[in-house]
Amino acid sequence: MDDILSQLEENNMIQKHCFECGAPLIEKPLEGEGIVPYCTQCQEYRFPMYNVAVSMIVINEQTGEILLIKQYGRPFFILVAGYVNRGEALEHAVGREIKEETGMTVSRIRFNRTSFFEPSNTLMCNFTAFVKDASELSPNREIDAYQWFTPEAAQQNIRPNSLAERFLNAYLEE
């Protein structure tokens, strides 16, 4: 157990200070939970914190095509995605992110699955988001390029070995 905890700590996966008061946390057993970070100052257990984001397979309802985007000067296509704001419902974040990044309005969404993305300490929540009017597409400054693909072409063009590829393939294989 000590080896696992030290590995997690080295990888910054265990918070070292209380998010309320900043005091150093200690490891303390909690019945039914195991070892949990504990603040002796606040006298509270501090469960690990992580980011939450949504990623979307955006589908044009009229054509069945899938929107893939390129961002931040990178040469590969990915899914539209963004972080969930504090207190925001996942479903709201889906519509907000698509509207902000593409200008399009979501007509309906469907939850697909989640996956933890360790490099950014983020729980990624994947949805399918359907848009009725693709003519609304007006990308903001976050999007360098975009393209509508058939489902087969989307699989061939999405970034290989990425979480976006795993989400897209899982959706298309259902």
KEKEVEX-315668 format. One line per field, with one value per residue: residue number from 1; x, y, z of N, C-alpha, C, O in turn; residue in one letter. Coordinates in steps of 0.2 Angstrom, whole numbers, padded with zeros to 4 digits. Layout:
% residues N
resi = (NUM	...)
n.east = (X	...)
n.north = (Y	...)
n.up = (Z	...)
ca.east = (X	...)
ca.north = (Y	...)
ca.up = (Z	...)
c.east = (X	...)
c.north = (Y	...)
c.up = (Z	...)
o.east = (X	...)
o.north = (Y	...)
o.up = (Z	...)
resn = (A	...)
This chain:
% residues 174
resi = (1	2	3	4	5	6	7	8	9	10	11	12	13	14	15	16	17	18	19	20	21	22	23	24	25	26	27	28	29	30	31	32	33	34	35	36	37	38	39	40	41	42	43	44	45	46	47	48	49	50	51	52	53	54	55	56	57	58	59	60	61	62	63	64	65	66	67	68	69	70	71	72	73	74	75	76	77	78	79	80	81	82	83	84	85	86	87	88	89	90	91	92	93	94	95	96	97	98	99	100	101	102	103	104	105	106	107	108	109	110	111	112	113	114	115	116	117	118	119	120	121	122	123	124	125	126	127	128	129	130	131	132	133	134	135	136	137	138	139	140	141	142	143	144	145	146	147	148	149	150	151	152	153	154	155	156	157	158	159	160	161	162	163	164	165	166	167	168	169	170	171	172	173	174)
n.east = (0004	0010	0019	0011	0004	0015	0019	0008	0008	0020	0017	0008	-0005	-0012	-0018	-0009	-0010	-0023	-0038	-0046	-0039	-0026	-0016	-0004	-0009	-0012	-0011	-0025	-0034	-0051	-0066	-0073	-0068	-0054	-0037	-0037	-0034	-0032	-0036	-0028	-0030	-0043	-0050	-0056	-0059	-0051	-0056	-0049	-0047	-0052	-0053	-0067	-0073	-0082	-0084	-0088	-0097	-0101	-0115	-0123	-0139	-0146	-0138	-0130	-0117	-0101	-0094	-0077	-0063	-0048	-0037	-0027	-0015	-0012	-0009	-0019	-0036	-0049	-0062	-0075	-0073	-0073	-0071	-0081	-0090	-0090	-0103	-0111	-0122	-0118	-0125	-0129	-0116	-0112	-0120	-0117	-0103	-0103	-0110	-0102	-0090	-0093	-0104	-0116	-0132	-0138	-0149	-0153	-0146	-0136	-0130	-0114	-0102	-0089	-0072	-0056	-0044	-0028	-0016	-0021	-0028	-0042	-0059	-0066	-0081	-0091	-0102	-0115	-0120	-0133	-0136	-0147	-0146	-0133	-0129	-0127	-0114	-0100	-0086	-0076	-0062	-0054	-0054	-0045	-0047	-0060	-0070	-0083	-0087	-0091	-0096	-0087	-0076	-0073	-0068	-0056	-0049	-0048	-0038	-0026	-0024	-0030	-0040	-0051	-0052	-0055	-0068	-0075	-0075	-0080	-0093	-0098	-0097	-0107)
n.north = (-0006	0006	0008	0010	0022	0031	0031	0037	0049	0054	0056	0066	0063	0063	0074	0086	0096	0105	0110	0120	0126	0126	0119	0105	0089	0073	0055	0046	0033	0029	0022	0010	0017	0016	0022	0039	0056	0068	0083	0090	0102	0107	0097	0087	0075	0074	0071	0065	0077	0081	0086	0089	0086	0088	0078	0078	0069	0076	0077	0079	0080	0080	0074	0064	0065	0067	0080	0084	0092	0103	0110	0123	0124	0111	0096	0086	0079	0080	0077	0089	0097	0102	0110	0107	0119	0125	0119	0117	0107	0092	0090	0103	0109	0102	0108	0121	0122	0117	0127	0138	0135	0131	0138	0132	0125	0113	0100	0088	0077	0063	0052	0044	0037	0037	0041	0041	0053	0053	0062	0075	0075	0072	0068	0062	0065	0058	0062	0060	0073	0080	0091	0101	0111	0113	0124	0134	0133	0141	0143	0147	0156	0146	0135	0129	0122	0113	0099	0090	0073	0057	0043	0033	0039	0048	0039	0036	0048	0053	0058	0046	0033	0040	0047	0052	0045	0032	0035	0038	0027	0017	0022	0021	0007	0002)
n.up = (0000	0004	-0006	-0017	-0014	-0013	-0026	-0032	-0026	-0031	-0044	-0043	-0040	-0029	-0018	-0009	0000	0010	0002	0007	0018	0016	0024	0026	0021	0030	0029	0033	0040	0035	0039	0028	0017	0016	0016	0017	0012	0025	0034	0047	0053	0048	0052	0043	0031	0015	0000	-0015	-0029	-0045	-0063	-0073	-0089	-0105	-0120	-0137	-0149	-0163	-0173	-0188	-0191	-0203	-0213	-0206	-0205	-0196	-0186	-0185	-0178	-0178	-0167	-0159	-0166	-0169	-0179	-0181	-0182	-0170	-0157	-0153	-0138	-0120	-0104	-0089	-0080	-0063	-0054	-0065	-0075	-0084	-0096	-0099	-0101	-0113	-0123	-0121	-0124	-0138	-0144	-0141	-0147	-0160	-0164	-0167	-0163	-0152	-0154	-0148	-0136	-0131	-0119	-0119	-0113	-0100	-0097	-0088	-0090	-0088	-0091	-0089	-0077	-0078	-0079	-0092	-0100	-0112	-0125	-0138	-0149	-0157	-0171	-0179	-0189	-0198	-0205	-0197	-0193	-0187	-0183	-0168	-0162	-0156	-0164	-0177	-0189	-0197	-0202	-0210	-0209	-0216	-0206	-0207	-0213	-0203	-0193	-0200	-0200	-0187	-0173	-0171	-0159	-0148	-0135	-0140	-0152	-0146	-0140	-0151	-0159	-0151	-0150	-0163	-0165	-0158)
ca.east = (0000	0014	0022	0005	0003	0021	0019	0002	0010	0025	0013	0003	-0012	-0014	-0017	-0004	-0013	-0030	-0040	-0049	-0035	-0019	-0012	-0002	-0013	-0009	-0015	-0028	-0040	-0058	-0070	-0076	-0065	-0047	-0033	-0040	-0030	-0035	-0033	-0029	-0032	-0050	-0052	-0060	-0056	-0051	-0056	-0046	-0051	-0050	-0056	-0072	-0074	-0086	-0082	-0094	-0097	-0106	-0118	-0127	-0145	-0149	-0133	-0127	-0110	-0098	-0089	-0071	-0060	-0041	-0036	-0021	-0010	-0010	-0011	-0024	-0043	-0051	-0069	-0076	-0073	-0072	-0072	-0087	-0089	-0092	-0110	-0114	-0124	-0114	-0129	-0128	-0109	-0112	-0124	-0113	-0097	-0104	-0112	-0096	-0084	-0095	-0110	-0122	-0137	-0139	-0156	-0153	-0139	-0136	-0123	-0111	-0097	-0084	-0065	-0052	-0038	-0023	-0012	-0024	-0031	-0048	-0064	-0070	-0088	-0093	-0109	-0117	-0124	-0136	-0137	-0152	-0144	-0126	-0127	-0125	-0107	-0096	-0081	-0073	-0054	-0051	-0054	-0041	-0050	-0065	-0073	-0088	-0085	-0095	-0094	-0081	-0070	-0071	-0064	-0050	-0046	-0047	-0031	-0025	-0022	-0032	-0046	-0056	-0053	-0058	-0075	-0079	-0075	-0085	-0100	-0099	-0097	-0113)
ca.north = (0000	0012	0009	0013	0029	0035	0032	0042	0056	0056	0058	0072	0061	0064	0081	0086	0102	0106	0115	0125	0130	0125	0115	0099	0083	0067	0050	0043	0028	0031	0016	0009	0020	0015	0028	0045	0062	0071	0089	0090	0109	0108	0090	0085	0071	0078	0066	0068	0081	0081	0090	0086	0089	0084	0078	0077	0067	0081	0074	0083	0076	0079	0070	0059	0066	0069	0085	0084	0099	0104	0115	0125	0122	0104	0094	0081	0080	0078	0079	0095	0096	0107	0109	0108	0124	0123	0119	0116	0100	0090	0091	0110	0110	0100	0113	0127	0121	0117	0134	0143	0134	0131	0142	0128	0124	0106	0098	0083	0074	0056	0050	0038	0034	0041	0038	0045	0055	0054	0067	0082	0073	0074	0063	0064	0062	0058	0062	0062	0079	0081	0097	0101	0116	0114	0130	0139	0132	0147	0142	0153	0157	0140	0130	0131	0119	0108	0096	0085	0067	0051	0040	0029	0044	0051	0034	0036	0054	0056	0057	0039	0031	0045	0046	0054	0039	0027	0037	0038	0020	0014	0024	0018	0000	0000)
ca.up = (0000	0004	-0013	-0022	-0012	-0015	-0034	-0034	-0024	-0036	-0050	-0041	-0041	-0022	-0016	-0003	0004	0010	-0003	0011	0023	0014	0028	0024	0023	0032	0027	0039	0038	0035	0039	0022	0012	0016	0017	0013	0014	0030	0036	0055	0054	0047	0055	0038	0026	0009	-0005	-0021	-0033	-0052	-0067	-0077	-0096	-0109	-0127	-0141	-0156	-0166	-0179	-0192	-0191	-0210	-0217	-0203	-0205	-0190	-0186	-0182	-0178	-0177	-0162	-0156	-0171	-0170	-0186	-0181	-0180	-0163	-0156	-0149	-0130	-0116	-0097	-0086	-0075	-0057	-0053	-0071	-0077	-0090	-0102	-0101	-0104	-0120	-0127	-0121	-0128	-0145	-0146	-0140	-0152	-0167	-0166	-0168	-0157	-0151	-0154	-0143	-0134	-0129	-0115	-0121	-0108	-0097	-0096	-0085	-0094	-0083	-0092	-0087	-0071	-0080	-0080	-0098	-0101	-0119	-0127	-0145	-0149	-0164	-0173	-0185	-0194	-0199	-0208	-0191	-0191	-0187	-0178	-0164	-0162	-0153	-0169	-0183	-0195	-0196	-0208	-0209	-0212	-0215	-0200	-0209	-0214	-0197	-0190	-0203	-0199	-0181	-0171	-0169	-0152	-0143	-0131	-0145	-0156	-0143	-0139	-0158	-0161	-0146	-0152	-0170	-0165	-0154)
c.east = (0004	0017	0017	0005	0009	0021	0013	0005	0016	0022	0008	-0004	-0015	-0013	-0013	-0006	-0020	-0032	-0044	-0044	-0027	-0014	-0010	-0007	-0009	-0014	-0018	-0034	-0047	-0062	-0074	-0073	-0057	-0043	-0035	-0036	-0035	-0032	-0034	-0031	-0040	-0054	-0058	-0056	-0057	-0050	-0052	-0050	-0048	-0055	-0062	-0073	-0079	-0083	-0088	-0093	-0103	-0109	-0123	-0133	-0148	-0144	-0130	-0120	-0108	-0093	-0083	-0067	-0052	-0041	-0028	-0015	-0008	-0013	-0016	-0031	-0045	-0059	-0069	-0076	-0072	-0073	-0079	-0086	-0092	-0099	-0114	-0116	-0120	-0118	-0129	-0121	-0109	-0115	-0119	-0107	-0098	-0106	-0106	-0091	-0086	-0101	-0116	-0126	-0138	-0146	-0157	-0146	-0141	-0129	-0121	-0107	-0092	-0077	-0060	-0046	-0033	-0019	-0014	-0028	-0039	-0053	-0067	-0076	-0090	-0100	-0110	-0121	-0126	-0137	-0142	-0149	-0137	-0124	-0125	-0118	-0103	-0091	-0078	-0065	-0051	-0051	-0050	-0044	-0055	-0067	-0078	-0086	-0090	-0092	-0087	-0075	-0068	-0067	-0057	-0046	-0045	-0040	-0031	-0022	-0024	-0038	-0052	-0058	-0057	-0066	-0078	-0080	-0080	-0092	-0102	-0100	-0104	-0119)
c.north = (0006	0014	0012	0021	0033	0036	0037	0049	0059	0059	0063	0070	0061	0071	0081	0092	0102	0111	0121	0129	0130	0121	0108	0093	0077	0061	0047	0038	0031	0024	0016	0012	0019	0021	0034	0051	0066	0078	0090	0097	0110	0102	0087	0080	0075	0073	0069	0072	0080	0085	0086	0090	0085	0084	0076	0074	0071	0078	0078	0078	0075	0074	0064	0060	0069	0075	0084	0091	0098	0110	0117	0123	0115	0101	0088	0083	0077	0079	0086	0093	0102	0106	0111	0114	0122	0124	0118	0108	0098	0091	0099	0112	0108	0105	0119	0127	0121	0124	0139	0142	0133	0135	0139	0126	0116	0105	0093	0080	0067	0055	0044	0034	0039	0037	0043	0047	0058	0061	0074	0081	0075	0068	0066	0061	0063	0058	0062	0068	0080	0088	0097	0106	0117	0120	0135	0138	0139	0147	0148	0152	0150	0135	0133	0128	0115	0105	0091	0079	0062	0048	0036	0033	0047	0046	0035	0042	0057	0054	0049	0038	0036	0043	0047	0048	0034	0028	0036	0031	0016	0016	0021	0011	-0002	-0002)
c.up = (0000	-0003	-0018	-0020	-0014	-0022	-0035	-0032	-0029	-0042	-0049	-0042	-0034	-0020	-0009	0002	0004	0006	0001	0015	0020	0018	0025	0026	0025	0029	0033	0036	0039	0034	0032	0016	0011	0018	0013	0016	0019	0032	0044	0057	0054	0051	0050	0034	0019	0003	-0011	-0026	-0040	-0057	-0071	-0084	-0100	-0116	-0131	-0148	-0159	-0172	-0182	-0193	-0198	-0214	-0213	-0202	-0198	-0190	-0182	-0183	-0176	-0172	-0161	-0160	-0172	-0176	-0186	-0179	-0173	-0163	-0152	-0142	-0126	-0108	-0094	-0081	-0069	-0056	-0059	-0073	-0083	-0096	-0104	-0104	-0111	-0124	-0127	-0125	-0135	-0147	-0146	-0146	-0159	-0169	-0167	-0162	-0157	-0150	-0149	-0142	-0131	-0125	-0118	-0116	-0105	-0098	-0093	-0089	-0089	-0084	-0089	-0080	-0072	-0081	-0086	-0099	-0108	-0121	-0135	-0145	-0156	-0165	-0179	-0191	-0194	-0202	-0203	-0190	-0192	-0181	-0174	-0165	-0160	-0159	-0175	-0189	-0193	-0202	-0205	-0212	-0211	-0209	-0202	-0210	-0208	-0193	-0193	-0202	-0192	-0178	-0168	-0162	-0147	-0140	-0136	-0150	-0153	-0142	-0146	-0160	-0157	-0148	-0159	-0170	-0161	-0159)
o.east = (0003	0018	0019	0004	0008	0023	0015	0003	0015	0024	0004	-0008	-0021	-0007	-0014	-0004	-0023	-0029	-0045	-0044	-0023	-0008	-0014	-0010	-0003	-0019	-0015	-0037	-0048	-0061	-0078	-0075	-0054	-0046	-0036	-0034	-0041	-0026	-0039	-0034	-0043	-0060	-0063	-0050	-0062	-0045	-0053	-0056	-0042	-0060	-0061	-0074	-0080	-0079	-0092	-0089	-0109	-0105	-0128	-0133	-0150	-0147	-0128	-0116	-0111	-0089	-0083	-0068	-0050	-0044	-0024	-0009	-0003	-0018	-0018	-0032	-0042	-0062	-0064	-0079	-0070	-0077	-0082	-0081	-0096	-0102	-0120	-0112	-0118	-0115	-0129	-0121	-0105	-0111	-0119	-0105	-0094	-0103	-0105	-0089	-0083	-0102	-0122	-0123	-0140	-0150	-0162	-0142	-0146	-0124	-0124	-0109	-0092	-0077	-0061	-0043	-0033	-0017	-0010	-0031	-0042	-0051	-0071	-0077	-0091	-0104	-0105	-0126	-0122	-0140	-0140	-0150	-0134	-0118	-0123	-0115	-0102	-0092	-0076	-0063	-0045	-0047	-0052	-0043	-0055	-0066	-0078	-0084	-0095	-0086	-0083	-0069	-0062	-0062	-0052	-0040	-0041	-0037	-0034	-0019	-0021	-0042	-0057	-0063	-0061	-0070	-0084	-0085	-0084	-0097	-0108	-0103	-0105	-0124)
o.north = (0011	0019	0017	0025	0039	0041	0041	0053	0065	0064	0065	0074	0060	0073	0077	0091	0101	0116	0126	0136	0134	0120	0105	0094	0076	0063	0046	0039	0034	0021	0020	0011	0020	0025	0034	0052	0066	0078	0090	0098	0112	0102	0085	0081	0078	0071	0075	0070	0079	0088	0080	0096	0079	0089	0072	0077	0069	0077	0081	0073	0069	0071	0059	0055	0071	0075	0082	0094	0093	0115	0112	0121	0114	0103	0086	0088	0071	0082	0088	0088	0107	0101	0115	0113	0117	0129	0118	0104	0103	0093	0100	0116	0111	0107	0122	0132	0124	0126	0142	0146	0135	0136	0142	0126	0113	0108	0093	0080	0065	0056	0039	0028	0045	0031	0049	0042	0063	0064	0078	0085	0078	0063	0071	0055	0069	0054	0064	0068	0080	0092	0093	0104	0121	0122	0141	0143	0141	0149	0153	0148	0149	0130	0138	0132	0112	0108	0088	0079	0062	0049	0036	0032	0048	0048	0034	0042	0061	0049	0047	0042	0037	0038	0044	0047	0030	0024	0033	0029	0012	0012	0019	0008	-0008	-0004)
o.up = (-0003	-0005	-0021	-0024	-0016	-0025	-0040	-0035	-0030	-0045	-0053	-0043	-0033	-0021	-0005	0008	-0001	0005	-0002	0014	0023	0016	0021	0032	0023	0027	0038	0031	0044	0029	0030	0011	0006	0023	0007	0022	0019	0033	0046	0062	0059	0052	0052	0032	0018	0002	-0012	-0027	-0041	-0054	-0071	-0084	-0098	-0118	-0128	-0151	-0158	-0177	-0179	-0197	-0200	-0218	-0216	-0200	-0194	-0195	-0176	-0188	-0174	-0173	-0161	-0157	-0175	-0179	-0192	-0176	-0172	-0167	-0149	-0140	-0129	-0107	-0097	-0077	-0068	-0058	-0059	-0071	-0088	-0101	-0110	-0109	-0115	-0129	-0133	-0129	-0139	-0153	-0151	-0149	-0163	-0175	-0168	-0157	-0163	-0146	-0145	-0146	-0129	-0128	-0119	-0114	-0107	-0098	-0094	-0091	-0087	-0080	-0087	-0078	-0068	-0085	-0086	-0098	-0111	-0118	-0138	-0141	-0161	-0161	-0184	-0196	-0191	-0202	-0205	-0186	-0198	-0176	-0178	-0169	-0161	-0158	-0178	-0194	-0187	-0208	-0200	-0218	-0207	-0207	-0197	-0208	-0207	-0190	-0190	-0202	-0191	-0180	-0164	-0159	-0142	-0142	-0136	-0151	-0155	-0142	-0146	-0162	-0160	-0149	-0159	-0174	-0161	-0157)
resn = (M	D	D	I	L	S	Q	L	E	E	N	N	M	I	Q	K	H	C	F	E	C	G	A	P	L	I	E	K	P	L	E	G	E	G	I	V	P	Y	C	T	Q	C	Q	E	Y	R	F	P	M	Y	N	V	A	V	S	M	I	V	I	N	E	Q	T	G	E	I	L	L	I	K	Q	Y	G	R	P	F	F	I	L	V	A	G	Y	V	N	R	G	E	A	L	E	H	A	V	G	R	E	I	K	E	E	T	G	M	T	V	S	R	I	R	F	N	R	T	S	F	F	E	P	S	N	T	L	M	C	N	F	T	A	F	V	K	D	A	S	E	L	S	P	N	R	E	I	D	A	Y	Q	W	F	T	P	E	A	A	Q	Q	N	I	R	P	N	S	L	A	E	R	F	L	N	A	Y	L	E	E)
